[in-house]
Structures are given as structure tokens and as C-alpha cells.
């Protein structure tokens, strides 16, 4: 029984780099003394990023473009910024901030 994932080997390095970046950002966000707000934003961005990464890999399993690989490699950073803006806006609308 073959248990390998049927995706291109070109995805391996960007996925490892994305995981390393997320660990670094996650540790730094947990060290910020703001009551866990930054860590919550990074956690929500983590879920959003891997949801998008799964769709990206599902759509191009064997032939990733350079843009696909770049988005996997450093795409977490813009997702954190966008998630931070959206989450703080929603918190403000709901009266939590």
C-alpha cells in the first residue's frame, strides 16, 4: 500500500519554510503581553492560511507555479496582517474592544 501524498515534490521545501515561519511568529505572538489577543489573531490566521494552502495544493497538485510556491513560503505574513485588521474590526463592532 502506497502511503505517499500524490503532490509534487516541489511543495516540500515551501511547506517546511512556512511551518518554520509560523512557529517563529507563533512563539513571538505568545510572548507579547496583551492578554493573548495577538496569539488569537495568529491562531486564526494559521487556520485561514492552511485552509487556503490546502485549496491551492488541491487545485495544482502536480504543477505548482512560482507564485503558488511563494504564497506557501511567505503567505502567512500577509494573512496575519489581514486577519488582525478583520478580527479587530469585528471585535470593535461587537463591543469587545
C-alpha positions in Angstrom: 0.0 0.0 0.0 1.4 3.3 -1.1 1.0 5.9 1.7 2.7 8.9 -0.1 0.7 12.0 -0.8 0.1 12.5 -4.5 1.5 16.0 -4.8 4.6 17.4 -6.4 7.9 17.3 -4.5 8.3 21.0 -5.3 5.9 21.7 -2.4 8.1 20.1 0.2 10.5 23.0 0.9 7.9 25.8 0.9 5.8 23.9 3.3 8.7 23.3 5.7 9.6 27.0 5.4 6.0 28.0 6.1 5.9 25.8 9.2 9.2 27.3 10.4 7.9 30.9 9.9 4.6 30.0 11.7 6.5 28.6 14.7 8.6 31.7 15.0 5.6 34.1 14.6 3.6 31.9 17.0 6.2 32.0 19.7 6.7 35.7 19.4 3.0 36.3 19.5 2.7 34.3 22.6 5.4 36.3 24.3 3.6 39.6 23.7 1.8 40.7 26.9 -1.6 41.7 25.6 -3.8 39.1 27.2 -3.5 36.7 24.3 -5.1 38.9 21.6 -2.1 38.6 19.3 -1.9 34.9 19.8 -5.6 34.6 18.9 -5.1 36.6 15.7 -2.1 34.4 14.8 -4.1 31.2 15.5 -7.0 32.4 13.3 -4.5 33.3 10.6 -2.9 29.9 10.9 -6.3 28.2 10.2 -7.0 30.5 7.3 -3.6 30.1 5.8 -3.7 26.2 5.9 -7.2 26.2 4.5 -6.0 28.3 1.6 -2.9 26.2 1.2 -5.0 23.1 1.1 -7.1 24.6 -1.7 -4.0 25.8 -3.6 -2.4 22.3 -3.4 -5.7 20.6 -4.3 -6.1 22.8 -7.4 -2.5 22.3 -8.6 -1.2 19.0 -7.1 1.5 18.3 -9.7 2.3 21.6 -11.4 2.8 24.4 -8.9 3.7 27.7 -10.3 6.3 30.0 -8.8 3.5 32.2 -7.4 2.0 29.1 -5.7 5.3 28.2 -4.1 5.9 31.8 -3.0 2.5 32.1 -1.4 3.1 28.9 0.5 6.6 30.1 1.6 5.7 33.6 2.9 1.9 33.9 2.5 1.4 33.6 6.2 2.6 37.1 7.0 0.0 39.0 4.9 -2.7 36.6 6.2 -1.7 37.6 9.8 -1.9 41.3 8.9 -5.3 40.9 7.2 -6.6 38.7 9.9 -5.5 41.2 12.5 -7.4 44.0 10.8 -10.5 42.0 10.3 -10.6 40.5 13.7 -10.1 43.8 15.5 -12.8 45.4 13.3 -15.2 42.6 14.2 -14.3 42.9 17.9 -14.9 46.6 17.7 -18.3 46.1 16.1 -19.3 43.6 18.7 -18.2 45.8 21.5 -15.3 43.7 22.8 -12.7 46.4 22.2 
